[in-house]
Amino acid sequence: MNYFLRHGEKVDNSPNATLTEQGKIDSQELGKQFKLENIQINHIISSPISRCVQTAQYFLKGYNKNIHIEKSTLWGNPGVFVIKDTDIFKTHTVLEVINMQLSKNAPKEFRDIEKGVELLDDNIKNNQNTLFISHDVIITPFIAFKRNKFHIEKNKILKYLEYVEL
């Protein structure tokens, strides 16, 4: 089983925002919850963005296991779906961007959703019992596409520390 987790609460909306104190506490508590529920995690792959790496570090404090955190730009900075820097998030909401991706109407700076999902699938297939820590604009369209959803509502965007099992 693999788990896809959105990072903890961030201090602001800047590109390199770190976790809030509550985000750190909640990440550690989630690690404790996984441990209590006997959810086996052997590997962590994280976006290299600070808030994701911090989420992994605090999760591991709660999980109480020494696991190497692998950083992958597929999961952020820029992430699998972005081919080159774009200001799209200054002019569109996260929901709009995700739905553009899912409808195959993403701007030219974005990779085709099918190709992006294929790259993520290649990264995932060699990993079992792995926790992937990333961002709403990567995990949400990935999960939606895997579930054959080509349009989502706002309430389907992953919230802080929300995770999906696959």
C-alpha positions in Angstrom: 0.0 0.0 0.0 1.2 3.5 -0.8 0.0 6.8 0.7 -0.2 10.2 -0.9 -0.1 13.0 1.6 -0.5 16.7 1.2 2.0 18.7 3.4 1.0 20.3 6.7 -0.3 23.8 7.3 2.1 26.4 5.9 2.9 29.9 7.2 1.8 31.8 4.1 1.3 31.4 0.3 4.9 32.1 -0.7 6.6 29.5 -2.9 9.0 28.4 -0.2 6.7 28.7 2.8 7.5 26.5 5.8 5.2 24.8 8.2 3.4 26.7 11.0 3.9 25.4 14.5 0.5 23.8 14.3 1.6 22.1 11.0 4.6 20.6 12.8 2.4 19.4 15.6 -0.2 17.9 13.3 2.5 16.2 11.2 3.9 14.6 14.2 0.5 13.5 15.4 -0.2 11.9 12.0 3.0 9.9 12.4 1.8 8.7 15.8 -1.6 7.8 14.2 0.0 5.7 11.5 2.1 4.0 14.1 -0.9 3.2 16.3 -2.8 1.9 13.4 0.2 -0.3 12.5 0.4 1.3 9.0 3.7 0.1 7.6 5.9 2.8 6.0 9.3 1.8 4.8 10.1 4.7 2.5 9.3 8.4 2.1 9.5 10.3 -1.1 8.9 14.0 -0.8 8.8 17.1 -2.8 12.0 19.0 -2.1 10.0 22.1 -1.0 10.7 22.9 2.7 7.1 22.4 3.9 7.0 18.9 2.5 10.4 17.9 3.9 9.4 19.3 7.2 6.1 17.4 7.1 8.2 14.2 6.5 10.6 15.0 9.4 7.8 15.7 11.9 5.8 12.7 10.7 8.8 10.5 11.4 9.2 12.0 14.9 5.7 10.7 15.6 6.1 7.5 13.7 9.3 6.9 15.7 11.2 5.2 13.0 14.4 6.2 11.2 13.5 6.3 7.5 15.5 8.1 4.8 13.6 10.9 3.1 14.1 10.9 -0.6 13.5 14.2 -2.4 12.1 14.1 -5.9 11.2 17.0 -8.2 8.5 14.8 -9.7 6.5 15.6 -6.5 7.3 19.3 -6.4 9.7 22.1 -7.5 8.4 22.2 -10.1 6.6 18.9 -10.0 5.7 16.4 -12.7 3.0 18.5 -14.4 5.0 21.7 -14.8 7.4 21.8 -17.7 8.6 25.3 -17.2 7.9 28.2 -14.8 4.6 29.8 -15.2 2.6 32.5 -13.4 -0.6 30.6 -13.9 -1.3 30.5 -10.1 -1.3 34.3 -10.1 -4.2 34.4 -12.5 -6.1 31.1 -11.8 -7.2 29.3 -8.7 -5.8 25.9 -7.8 -9.2 24.4 -8.7 -9.1 26.0 -12.1 -5.6 24.8 -12.8 -6.4 21.2 -11.7 -9.5 21.2 -13.9 -7.6 22.5 -16.8 -5.1 19.7 -16.4 -7.8 17.0 -16.1 -9.7 18.3 -19.1 -6.5 18.4 -21.2 -6.8 22.1 -21.5 -3.7 23.0 -19.5 -1.4 25.8 -20.7 1.7 24.9 -22.8 3.9 25.2 -19.8 2.2 22.1 -18.4 2.8 18.5 -19.3 -0.1 16.4 -20.6 -1.9 14.8 -17.7 -1.5 11.3 -19.1 2.2 11.7 -19.5 2.5 13.2 -16.0 0.6 10.3 -14.5 2.7 7.8 -16.4 5.9 9.4 -14.9 4.4 9.2 -11.4 3.3 5.6 -12.0 6.9 4.7 -13.0 8.1 6.3 -9.7 5.5 4.5 -7.7 5.7 1.0 -9.1 9.1 0.3 -7.6 8.0 1.5 -4.1 5.7 -0.3 -1.7 4.7 0.9 1.7 5.8 4.4 0.7 4.6 7.7 1.9 4.6 10.3 -0.9 4.5 13.9 0.4 3.6 16.6 -2.1 1.2 19.4 -3.0 -2.5 19.7 -3.7 -1.8 20.6 -7.4 0.1 17.4 -7.9 -1.7 14.8 -5.7 -5.3 15.9 -6.5 -5.1 15.7 -10.3 -3.1 12.5 -10.0 -5.7 10.8 -7.8 -8.6 12.2 -9.9 -7.1 10.9 -13.1 -6.5 7.5 -11.6 -10.1 7.4 -10.6 -11.3 8.5 -14.1 -12.5 11.9 -12.9 -11.9 14.6 -15.4 -13.4 17.4 -13.4 -13.5 18.0 -9.7 -15.2 20.2 -7.2 -13.4 22.4 -4.7 -14.1 20.0 -1.8 -12.1 17.3 -3.6 -8.8 19.3 -3.4 -6.7 17.7 -0.6 -6.6 19.6 2.6 -3.5 19.9 4.8 -2.3 16.5 5.9 -5.1 14.8 4.0 -3.9 11.5 2.5 -5.1 8.9 0.0 -4.3 5.2 -0.1 -3.5 3.5 -3.4 
